Amino acid sequence: MLKIGFATRSILPSRPAMLLGQKHTRVADKAMDPLTVTALAMESDAAPGTGAAEKSIIISGDIVLIPESIQADVQQRVAAAIPGFPADHLFLAATHTHTSLVHAGPFYPQPPGDVMTAEECAAFFTERCVEAAVAAWKARAPGKTARAYGHAVIAHNRRPNYDGGHTQMYGRAAVPEFRHIEGSEDHSLDMIFFWDAAGRIIGALINIPCPAQVDENLYVFSADYWHDIRAELRARLNPDLFVIGLCGAAGDVSPHFILDSKLEAEMRARRGLTERQVIARKVANAVDEALACTKPIEGEVPLKHAVKRPTLSPRRISKKERDEAAVLHAQAIKEGDPKLWWPTRLAQVVNDFDTQRQIPHVPAELHFVRIGDAVVATNPFELFTDYAHRIKSRSKAGQTLVVQLAAGSGGYLPTQRGVDGGSYGAIPSSCTVGPEGGQELVEITLQAIAEMFPEAGAKA
């Protein structure tokens, strides 16, 4: 029998703190809505002949990214607090809201006054993650689960391409030189529901291939559209519903409209809704439709948690990209503090090329959690959407949830057409891994999934 537990903790600080997600420094001292971390703990009965139960914890956080140091610290502290829990059977995932704590660095110089440091925010965030994980584990009780699938148009490719083949992230379409949107989008909505022994729905794991970036430039704390989704689902399903929000592969998309933005704004105004509320309704409607035809699985539900730690081919730097980085660096230091993370990274690209530094392969911690015939497959990158299409189309699982920005932070991972187009998200200053490593990630992920579903291989 599957045992399930949930817990949520606030990560709203009591003091002002910097916000992570832009190229300039922002400080927040108030909140638009709550910031939280939510943990899902699962345990299966011991498999016959093994004497060991499978254990897994997933933590979703209203945060930009997951530093490797925090991932490791939470794993070790939770394992110490829960006797017998394997440390590497836990991962953290970020919703990628741009209005949450700076909990890693160095990104920005420390502002004057009583503003929390990145180190203080990291310690605070880590503590709340550990609290949520341990509380969820203690709360586990017999329950049931089932997977479901739907659609909600939330993500839009943010990379218009122009005459000559160059791309500009968030470029304008209403210009003569615009030719097409560079990449694909994913409007799928992957869902895994959880019920208690009495048949009451208690949790929903929802994977949306889009970062939480509707209100990304604010100077207040906010969970962005995930707050509205939680509120809408709780109003419809259960006021105590736990929502595990996961960000699917979304390196080249966002909620912002490149096309038809004026029409979209006009229709929202007619309906009297904000963009975030529209998104929440779309998701909740998809959840309603899925629940109407989804029943909890009766009987045994396979649970398995596996981890792979490959090293991936690094992003190569061309002479053209080196020269472009030099130009961008000169512009960046003219416009702002040279100690900010953006000019620092640009300078590193120039230096790496000029010194012919041998760039090492990039380590990645990948998690695979099988729940029934569904699998959650993570990576630490801002993964371009095409990679998820490659994985999901060939996966042996009944349903595959590709989750980015989990168990580490590896920067953007662009496709070859992204590299060919250029612009932020595909240039070396924003990438540690390139298309070669991206395909390596695809193949490693597919192999790991196949290992979790030997029965699928036997039938093939």
C-alpha positions in Angstrom: 0.0 0.0 0.0 1.2 3.5 -0.8 1.6 5.9 2.1 1.4 9.6 1.3 2.2 12.7 3.3 2.2 16.4 2.5 3.4 19.6 4.3 3.9 23.2 3.4 6.1 25.9 5.0 6.3 29.6 4.4 9.5 31.0 2.9 8.4 34.7 3.3 11.3 36.4 5.2 10.6 38.7 8.1 13.2 41.2 6.8 13.8 42.9 3.5 15.6 40.7 1.0 16.9 40.9 -2.6 14.9 39.4 -5.4 16.5 37.0 -7.9 15.7 36.9 -11.6 16.7 40.1 -13.3 20.0 41.7 -14.3 19.6 44.5 -11.8 19.3 44.6 -8.1 15.8 44.6 -6.5 14.9 44.6 -2.8 11.5 43.6 -1.5 10.1 44.4 2.0 6.5 43.3 1.5 4.5 40.5 -0.2 1.9 40.4 -2.9 1.1 36.8 -2.0 2.6 33.9 0.0 5.9 32.2 -0.9 6.0 28.6 0.1 7.7 25.2 -0.2 5.5 22.1 -0.3 6.8 18.6 0.2 5.3 15.3 -0.9 6.5 12.2 0.9 5.8 8.7 -0.4 6.6 5.2 0.8 5.6 1.9 -0.6 5.3 -1.5 1.1 8.4 -3.6 1.0 8.8 -5.5 -2.2 8.5 -9.3 -1.7 11.9 -10.8 -0.9 13.6 -7.5 -0.4 12.6 -6.4 3.1 13.0 -2.8 2.0 10.2 -0.2 1.3 10.8 2.4 -1.4 10.9 6.0 -0.1 10.8 9.3 -2.0 10.4 13.0 -1.2 9.7 15.8 -3.7 9.8 19.4 -2.6 8.5 22.2 -4.8 9.5 25.8 -4.0 8.5 29.3 -5.0 12.0 30.2 -5.9 14.1 30.9 -9.1 16.5 28.0 -9.0 17.9 25.2 -6.7 21.6 25.7 -5.9 23.6 22.4 -5.7 24.7 23.2 -2.2 21.2 23.6 -0.9 20.1 20.4 -2.7 22.9 18.5 -1.0 22.3 20.1 2.4 18.6 19.4 2.5 19.2 15.8 1.4 21.8 15.2 4.2 19.7 17.0 6.9 16.5 15.1 6.0 18.3 11.8 6.0 19.7 12.6 9.4 16.3 13.5 10.8 14.5 10.4 9.3 16.1 7.1 10.3 16.5 4.9 7.3 15.7 7.5 4.7 18.2 7.4 1.7 19.5 10.9 1.3 19.5 10.9 -2.5 15.8 9.9 -2.7 14.9 13.6 -2.3 14.9 16.4 -4.7 14.0 20.1 -4.7 12.4 21.8 -7.7 11.9 25.5 -8.5 8.8 27.1 -10.0 11.1 29.9 -11.4 9.2 32.9 -10.0 11.4 36.0 -10.5 10.0 37.6 -7.3 11.5 35.4 -4.6 14.7 35.3 -2.5 18.3 35.7 -3.6 19.5 32.5 -2.0 22.6 31.9 -4.0 25.5 34.0 -5.2 27.2 36.0 -6.1 24.4 37.6 -8.2 24.3 41.2 -6.9 26.4 43.3 -4.6 24.9 43.5 -1.1 22.7 46.6 -0.7 23.1 48.9 2.3 20.8 48.7 5.3 19.0 45.8 6.9 18.7 43.6 3.9 19.2 39.8 4.2 22.3 38.5 2.6 22.2 35.6 0.1 23.7 33.4 2.8 21.0 34.3 5.3 18.3 33.6 2.7 20.0 30.3 1.8 20.0 29.2 5.4 16.4 30.3 5.9 15.2 28.5 2.7 17.1 25.3 3.6 15.6 25.2 7.1 12.1 25.5 5.7 12.7 22.8 3.1 13.9 20.4 5.8 11.0 21.3 8.0 8.5 20.6 5.2 10.2 17.3 4.2 10.2 16.0 7.8 6.7 17.1 8.5 5.4 15.5 5.2 7.2 12.2 6.2 5.6 12.2 9.6 2.2 12.9 8.0 2.3 10.0 5.6 -0.7 7.7 5.8 -2.3 5.1 3.5 -3.7 6.7 0.4 -4.3 6.3 -3.3 -3.1 8.0 -6.5 -3.8 8.2 -10.2 -2.3 10.1 -13.2 -4.1 12.3 -15.7 -3.3 14.4 -18.8 -4.8 17.6 -20.2 -4.0 20.9 -21.9 -3.8 24.5 -20.9 -2.3 27.2 -23.2 0.1 29.0 -20.8 3.5 29.0 -22.4 4.5 31.0 -25.5 7.8 30.7 -27.3 9.6 34.0 -26.5 12.2 33.8 -29.3 11.2 35.6 -32.5 13.5 35.1 -35.5 14.4 37.8 -38.1 15.9 38.3 -41.6 19.4 36.9 -41.6 18.6 34.2 -39.1 19.2 36.0 -35.8 16.8 35.6 -32.9 16.0 38.0 -30.0 14.5 36.9 -26.8 11.3 38.9 -26.3 11.9 40.7 -29.6 9.1 42.4 -31.4 7.0 40.7 -34.1 5.4 43.9 -35.4 8.5 44.8 -37.6 9.1 44.1 -41.3 12.2 41.9 -40.6 10.2 39.4 -38.4 9.9 36.0 -40.0 8.9 33.4 -37.5 8.9 32.2 -33.9 12.1 30.2 -33.5 11.0 27.2 -31.5 8.1 25.1 -30.3 5.7 25.3 -27.3 4.2 22.6 -25.0 0.6 23.1 -23.9 0.4 19.7 -22.1 -0.7 19.5 -18.5 0.6 16.5 -16.6 -1.1 15.7 -13.4 -0.8 13.2 -10.6 -3.6 13.2 -8.0 -3.6 11.9 -4.4 -6.5 10.8 -2.2 -6.7 9.8 1.5 -8.1 6.5 2.6 -11.6 8.1 2.9 -11.5 9.0 -0.8 -11.0 12.8 -0.3 -8.6 14.4 -2.7 -5.7 15.8 -0.7 -3.0 16.6 -3.2 -2.2 17.4 -6.8 1.2 17.3 -8.5 1.0 19.5 -11.6 3.7 19.9 -14.2 3.4 23.0 -16.3 6.0 23.6 -19.1 6.3 27.4 -18.3 8.2 29.4 -15.7 6.2 31.5 -13.2 7.0 34.8 -14.8 3.9 36.8 -15.4 4.9 39.5 -12.9 8.6 39.0 -13.1 9.7 42.7 -12.7 8.0 43.5 -9.4 9.7 44.7 -6.2 7.5 42.6 -3.9 7.6 38.9 -3.0 5.2 36.8 -5.1 4.7 33.2 -6.1 3.3 34.5 -9.4 0.7 32.4 -11.2 1.2 29.4 -8.9 -0.5 31.4 -6.1 -3.6 31.9 -8.2 -3.6 28.2 -9.2 -3.5 27.1 -5.6 -6.3 29.5 -4.6 -8.5 28.4 -7.5 -8.0 24.7 -7.0 -8.6 24.9 -3.2 -11.8 26.8 -3.9 -13.0 24.1 -6.2 -11.6 20.9 -4.7 -10.5 21.1 -1.1 -9.6 24.2 1.0 -6.6 22.2 2.4 -5.4 20.9 -0.9 -1.6 20.5 -1.3 -0.3 21.5 -4.7 3.1 20.4 -5.9 3.9 22.9 -8.7 6.6 21.7 -11.1 8.1 23.5 -14.0 8.3 21.5 -17.2 10.9 22.1 -19.9 10.6 25.8 -20.6 13.9 27.3 -21.4 12.6 29.1 -24.6 9.1 29.9 -23.5 7.3 32.1 -21.0 3.8 33.3 -20.2 4.4 36.5 -22.1 2.7 37.0 -25.5 4.9 37.8 -28.5 1.9 37.5 -30.9 -1.6 38.9 -30.3 -0.7 40.6 -27.0 -3.1 43.4 -27.5 -6.0 41.1 -28.3 -5.2 39.0 -25.3 -5.1 42.1 -23.0 -8.4 43.3 -24.5 -10.1 40.0 -23.8 -8.8 39.9 -20.2 -10.2 43.4 -19.7 -13.6 42.3 -21.0 -13.7 39.4 -18.6 -12.3 41.5 -15.7 -9.5 39.1 -15.0 -5.7 39.4 -14.6 -3.3 37.3 -16.7 -2.6 35.2 -13.6 -6.2 34.6 -13.0 -6.7 33.5 -16.6 -3.9 31.0 -16.2 -5.4 29.7 -13.0 -8.8 29.1 -14.5 -7.3 27.3 -17.5 -5.4 25.0 -15.2 -8.3 24.4 -12.8 -10.6 23.7 -15.8 -8.2 21.1 -17.1 -8.0 19.6 -13.6 -11.8 19.4 -13.3 -12.0 17.7 -16.7 -9.3 15.2 -15.7 -10.8 14.4 -12.3 -14.2 13.8 -14.0 -12.8 10.7 -15.7 -10.0 9.7 -13.3 -10.4 7.3 -10.5 -7.9 6.3 -7.8 -5.9 3.2 -8.6 -7.0 0.2 -6.6 -4.3 -2.2 -5.5 -0.5 -2.0 -5.7 1.1 1.1 -7.1 4.7 0.7 -8.0 7.0 3.4 -6.5 10.7 3.7 -7.4 13.2 6.5 -7.0 16.5 6.4 -8.9 19.3 8.9 -9.4 21.8 9.4 -12.2 24.8 11.7 -12.1 26.3 12.0 -15.6 28.6 14.7 -16.9 27.5 16.4 -20.0 29.5 18.0 -22.9 30.0 21.8 -22.2 28.8 24.6 -24.4 31.5 25.5 -26.9 32.4 29.1 -27.6 33.0 30.4 -31.1 35.1 33.5 -32.1 31.9 35.2 -33.1 30.3 34.5 -29.8 33.4 35.7 -28.0 33.3 39.0 -29.8 29.6 39.4 -29.2 30.2 38.8 -25.5 32.9 41.5 -25.5 30.5 44.0 -27.0 27.7 43.1 -24.5 30.2 43.3 -21.6 31.2 46.9 -22.6 27.5 47.8 -22.8 26.7 46.2 -19.5 29.4 47.9 -17.5 28.5 51.2 -19.1 24.9 50.8 -17.9 25.4 49.3 -14.5 27.7 47.9 -11.8 30.4 45.6 -13.3 30.0 43.4 -10.2 26.5 42.3 -11.2 26.2 38.7 -12.4 25.5 39.5 -16.0 28.7 41.5 -16.9 30.7 39.0 -14.8 29.5 36.1 -16.9 30.2 38.0 -20.1 33.7 38.7 -19.0 34.2 35.0 -18.2 33.2 34.0 -21.7 35.8 36.4 -23.2 38.4 35.1 -20.8 37.6 31.4 -21.5 38.1 32.0 -25.2 41.1 34.2 -25.0 43.0 31.8 -22.6 41.7 28.7 -24.4 40.6 27.4 -21.1 39.6 23.7 -21.2 36.0 23.8 -20.1 35.2 20.7 -18.1 32.1 18.5 -18.6 29.2 19.6 -16.6 27.9 17.4 -13.8 24.1 17.0 -13.4 22.0 15.3 -10.8 19.0 13.6 -12.4 16.1 12.1 -10.5 13.6 9.6 -11.7 10.5 8.8 -9.6 8.1 6.2 -10.9 4.5 6.4 -9.5 2.4 3.7 -11.0 3.1 3.8 -14.8 4.0 7.5 -14.7 7.5 8.8 -14.2 8.9 12.2 -13.0 12.2 12.8 -14.8 14.2 15.9 -13.6 17.1 17.9 -14.8 18.8 21.1 -13.4 18.6 23.2 -16.5 16.3 25.7 -18.2 15.7 23.1 -20.9 14.5 24.2 -24.3 11.1 22.6 -25.1 12.3 20.5 -28.0 14.2 18.2 -25.6 11.1 17.4 -23.7 9.4 16.4 -26.9 12.2 14.1 -27.7 12.1 12.5 -24.3 8.3 12.1 -24.0 7.8 10.8 -27.6 10.2 7.9 -26.9 9.6 7.2 -23.2 8.7 3.7 -22.0 6.5 5.2 -19.3 2.7 5.5 -19.5 3.1 9.2 -18.8 6.4 11.2 -18.6 6.7 14.4 -16.6 9.9 16.2 -17.6 10.8 18.6 -14.8 13.5 21.3 -15.1 15.3 23.4 -12.5 15.5 20.5 -10.1 18.3 19.2 -7.9 20.7 21.9 -9.1 21.1 24.9 -11.4 22.9 24.4 -14.7 21.7 27.5 -16.7 19.9 27.3 -20.0 20.3 24.3 -22.3 19.5 25.4 -25.9 18.9 23.4 -29.0 21.1 23.8 -32.1 18.5 26.1 -33.8 18.6 28.2 -30.6 22.4 28.5 -30.8 22.2 29.3 -34.5 19.7 32.2 -33.6 21.7 33.5 -30.7 20.4 35.9 -28.0 20.1 35.4 -24.3 19.3 31.9 -23.3 21.4 30.4 -26.1 24.7 32.3 -25.9 27.6 31.0 -23.8 27.1 33.5 -21.0 23.8 32.0 -20.2 24.6 28.3 -20.9 26.9 25.7 -19.4 25.8 22.9 -21.7 25.1 23.1 -25.4 23.1 21.0 -28.0 25.6 18.1 -27.9 25.1 17.8 -24.1 21.4 18.3 -24.5 21.1 15.2 -26.7 23.3 13.3 -24.2 20.7 14.3 -21.5 17.9 13.0 -23.7 19.5 9.6 -24.2 20.5 9.2 -20.5 17.0 10.2 -19.4 15.4 7.7 -21.8 17.7 4.9 -20.7 17.0 5.6 -17.0 13.2 5.6 -17.7 13.6 2.3 -19.6 15.4 0.8 -16.5 12.4 1.7 -14.4 9.9 0.0 -16.7 11.5 -3.4 -17.6 8.0 -4.7 -18.4 7.7 -2.2 -21.2 10.9 -3.4 -22.7 9.8 -7.0 -22.5 6.6 -6.2 -24.4 8.4 -4.1 -27.1 
